[in-house]
């Protein structure tokens, strides 16, 4: 009986809980965790046609929009990282990933900020950790450096495509910035 | 209006603001500011971003505050990006926006909630060509069969962050309709959910993940047809969730119907949620451990009575306690895909069940049944750069199933129930959602009654 009471109380409490308990994280929470103490500036970058084409060629996939949501983290004058939001369709519904990079353009961390498919298809945090420290190269692919998610192949495919796309966009923007 | 529609609306507004001189003029008149220039300047990163704090004159000499225009463009771009992301389930509209929609506040409520409907599906078509002779060399006369095995639609609805509905409606063989599952989920916590309705039994590797793009083989493993009778679903409810590398599910459901068991397994004992007899309930659950992505192993259990009040001898009712457990594992690493499963079912009061059913000799229901398989596949394109997601995977599956592993006293085993299967095949996925499989199955038993067969399967999932 005490166990049942505990369950009932926890259920009642959870009814009044916040959306944050849904297992997703907000952009601000994720950025604060990835770049602690840094000043994070939000930017919306409009890719040129040429940049879009180059990013698509680099990623090996499509770059479906020229509007890119980007964050640049600085400590003082030093850029300590960048982050991008990539929104894509998994099956029929959308997922948004906040993909944070280190200054060299390698993946630092990936957070799921929106997932509109049933939760069982969502990639676990541990699965996304495979990407930590990975640069954009041929090995950044499912069944190569990245192992798939059992029973959620489409989620894994969508996420890997998104990571490659973000790394390619970042590479193009950084290359143009250095010119 | 969907979020996508709102995105389009936002883009149109952006384009309108950026391009319409009338907007510029109206705005310039409202502010009256002037200043210096600049429109779109390449950003430091090379992308195009909005420019600096300045104003200019348009072609007709009207003063334009470019900085304010850019601010508006930035606000709209942010809004479009936010709407596109799907991060906000509630989109707040200002009073002005509500009026702009031409709707009363209640009618405008539709625009405040992103749509929760989710549609998906899968299907598979199977061509079977049976050998002309069975193991013993006797003519089979079975020929070939072409079946649209399954056409399935998933429909779900997310009421809010806590509650959702999910369902799978199946049309089998093009003319039989079933509900494969239909449940409500309540997300108590990130690590705990409560589920109620018609649920899939959390058993084995295939029962919960039975889309043709997920498992090797033109047909599901036999073990997961007769020992774990996938697709196995019953009415009930329970909990599910995961904590770090451990995931779990535990449900209480209506029990099987033992009076439908046979020498060939328990498959006919499923009630499939239709006016299910519930005199005997059952517990089912599983625990899986994922030590590293792409690899997991675990165990599943089902236990409960299957008598349902049907098995009564001399005024004594027998529960026909039925327990099924399995051990399973899967690893997908660098193009290799290895899977293995062992399942065992034990049936209490089997002698009494057989007596009740009038079965005797080798036709009786066994006390224990068991089966297992091991399979391996290798995607030969997985290590090829630039394959654009195409996979080509030869696979082999070795399987043995015995639905009369041990018999109750007074009954004997049939020579037809201990079967071995060796399946060799290949699957091609041009994209991850579509699969074409072809395989050949060599089968055998001591009675030499089985028939080899060649199969082709075309499947899809979205």
Interface residues (C-beta under 8 A of the other chain):
Chain A: X10 X11 X14 X15 X17 X19 X21 X22 X23 X26 X27 X42 X43 X44 X45 X46 X47 X48 X51 X60 X65 X67 X68 X69 X85 X87 X91 X92 X93 X94 X95 X96 X113 X114 X116 X117 X118 X119 X124 X126 X127 X129 X130 X138 X141 X142 X143 X144 X146 X147 X148 X149 X150 X151 X153 X154 X157 X172 X173 X174 X175 X176 X177 X179
Chain B: X43 X44 X45 X46 X47 X48 X49 X74 X77 X78 X80 X81 X84 X85 X86 X87 X89 X114 X118 X119 X120 X156 X158 X161 X162 X164 X166 X185 X186 X187 X188 X189 X190 X193 X194 X208 X209 X213 X214 X242 X244 X245 X290 X292 X293 X294 X295 X296 X330 X332 X333 X334 X335 X379 X382 X383 X385 X386 X388 X389 X391 X432 X433 X461 X462
